[in-house]
């Protein structure tokens, strides 16, 4: 069934410039979120703490985002969206300043918490804002443009900060990222139009689709868990089939495949959002089954093919899932977006924890097996529950 979101528009011309600014802001925000992944050892050594304590900051970051996002969105519901989005980048800049100048673990924690405090607000705002400035019927394309920046951070941003951190130190690398954040702030100030808050009662095109949100929450948490059960331990899968030296290639391939997924989904999601969400879940299942075979037969080539296909589905999911959440929550798209953000964070934490349990039990294939089961359940929820609510 073809469905599309009607959104208030300022022009029939696709707003490339402001969406590019928003995409770059997403790029720097996610790059900071993932900053410690490639620099755990030097950060732990410099601050005289364990690598586990640095890694724990990822959990603290995600947990804080999940807790504060919806309350903050409620408190700021009447504010103009433009200055509010810009304010989230100011908090990010504050977090970067604290991290770059941190000579104790407590200051580093303060920096991560400062940035995490508005991370969920940023993502709750940016997609509805993209929908509002896009021409009618091109919401998915606008969301994909923003998602491209966050996906690109995995391909370019994180590897670049890691390389700089190894060459000039993690503090200097943080300062370089801070310069990029300043650039994003300037771009938003220049290009982003004023977007007054829209009260739920003013959603003229709202349809009777609010009841789809509970089913979409279940669908999304299952789908995201399916992704992160396997993605979190991607390096181990490559190492066990292709060798340790090829791990960077496997991770890069995943990121490039994600860019393909974002690009393809952005072209078709406005008219096929239900089918594309179901297709993303189905591809996760099929590729995970193929991954089990590649792992069993110790096939490095097979595992790389699996990573490419799995990465396309994982890259497409944020665009297709965000679009369907905005459609289902037309009465209050900011609330729908914040629910999406929190659900995604819960899926990340739960999926990673489930994968960790399998790995700690010495059952690496359990990561892929969990992805098969969770992806199948996500597909069933979309096909049998959400689809009926959205048609």
Buried (B, 14 or more C-beta within 10 A) or exposed (E): EEBBBBBBBEEEEBBEEBBBBBBBBBBBBBBBBBBBBBBBEBBBEBBEBEEEBBBBBBEEBBBBBBBBBBEBBEEBBEEEBBBBBBBBBEBBBBBBBBBBEBEEBEBBBBBBBBBBBBBBBBBBBBBBBBBBBBBBBBBBBBBBBBBBBBBBBBBBBBBBBBEBBBEEBBBEBBBBBBEBBBBBBEBBEEBBEEBEEBEBEEBEEBEEBBEBBBBBBBBBBBBBBBBBBBBBBBBBBBBBBBEEEBBEEBBBBBBBBBBBBBBBBBEBBBBBBBBBBBBBBBBBBBBBBBBBEBBEEEBBEBBBBBBBBBBBBBBBBBBBBBBBBBBBBBBBBBBBBBBBBBBBBBBBBBBBBBBBBBBEEEEBBBBBBBBBBBBBBBBBBBBEBBBEBBE
